[in-house]
Amino acid sequence: MRVVVQRVTSCVLSIEGQEYSRIGYGYLILLSIEDADTAEDLEWITSKIAGLRIFDDDLGVMNLDIRDIGGEAMIVSQFTLHASIRRGNRPSYIKAARPEIAKPAYEAFIESIEQKTECKVVTGQFGANMSIALVNDGPVTIFIDSKNRE
């Protein structure tokens, strides 16, 4: 399981030119599932995201998590995070889970983030071609891979 977490001041997701979802201050979370992902991967990565202290405290130090600031989260499925360019220039997505595996895992991820953060969570539409307009705050962007726990 791989995620990119971006600290944003605002984020708007559109599908076919129509606004679908929107958040203010919080996280844009791009999520990619692979076939080898387990419930343990889901638990580990959602706990890490919920506890990430990447929001500034009164002294300007990144010391607060999303619960502390009353933030919001947008979660978007993005299988291209599992792209491999090891051979050639055309990315291979062989490690990305097929929709019948990825969609239930995506839904479980959303539910886990809602429970762990207790914040407003909005989503994209699984499998849709989406456009995302965001203001990355900082910029702060964190990459997390459940198979490479650094």
N, C-alpha and C positions, 0 to 999 in steps of 0.2 A: 504494500500500500504506500503510495506516495502522495504527498500534499505540498502545495505551495500556499503559504499563509501570508497575505499582504495586509498590513495595517492601513486602513483607508479612512478618509474623512467622509467620503460618499462613494456610492457605487450603484449603477443602474444597469440592469440586464434587459436587453430587448430581443425579441424573436420576431422575424419578418417585419422589422421596422416598428413594432409596437412594444411599448414598455411592458415587461412581464413582472419584474420585481425590483425593489430598491431598498437600500439601507443607508444609514448615516454612519457615524463613527463606529468602527469595529473591524471585523475581518472579512476579507474576500478569501474563501478557501477553495482552491482548485484541487480536485480529488481524482486519483487514478487507482483503479483496482487491478490486481493481477490474479491469475488462477490460483497461485500458491498462498494467497492471503487467508488467514484464519481469524477466528474470534479473538485470539490473543493479539494479533496485529491491530485489529479494530480497537480493542480496549486500550492498548498501549498508546496508539497514535491519538485517539480522542482525548485521553487523559493528558497527554503532552500539550495538545492544543488548548484545552480548557485551562491549564495551569500556566501557559506561556505568559511571562511577565514582560510584555513589550510596549506597555503604555506608560507614559511619563507620570511620575508622582509630582508633588508640589515643588520639589527641588529640581525637576527636569531630568530625573533619573528613570530609566525604564525599569520600573519596579512593581507595576500594577498589571493584573490580568483583566480579561474581558468582563468578568463579574464585577470587579472593583469599579469599573468605569461605566457600568450599565450599558455596555456596547451591544451591537447587533452583529449578526453573521449572515453572509451569503455563501451558500455551498453550491458549487458547480462541478458536475462530472466532466473530466477532461482526460480521456484515454491517452492523448498524445504525450502525457508525462512519462509514459513507458516507452517512448520512442528509442530505438537503437539505431545508431548510425555507424556501427562498427565496420560494416562492409558497404562500401559505396556511398552515394549521396542521397538516396531515397530512403527515408526512415522506414524501419520495420516496426510493427506494433505487435509482434508475436507474443510478447509477455503480457499485453493488456488483456484483461478478462473479456470473454464474450458477453454480450448483453444479458443473457439468461443468468449469468453468475454475477456480473457487475451491478445490475439494477437492484437486486435485493440487498447487496452489500452497501450500495450507495444509500438506500433507504434506512438501513440499520445505522450507518454512519450519521445520517441526519438526526435520527432519534437519539443516538448517544450524545451528540453535541448539544442537542436541546436539553437533555437531562443534566449533563455535566455543567453547562454554562448558565442554564436558566435564563437565557437571553432570547430576544426575538431572532428567529432563524427563517430566512427565505431561501429559495432555491432557483435554479434554472430548470429547464425541462430536459430530462434524460434523453439523450440521443438527438436533440434538436441542434440546428445551426444557430448559435447565439452570438450576440454582440454585447460586449461589456465595456462600459465607460466608467472609469474609476479615477479617484484622486488618491494616489499612494502617498501616505503620510510618513514623512521622514527623509527618504523612502525607507520603509522597513519591510523586507521580504525574507521569509524563512522557508527553507526547503527541508522537509522531513520525510525520511524513508524508513518504514518499519523493518526492512531487511538489512539496513545499515544504520544502526542506532547510535549515531554520533551526537 
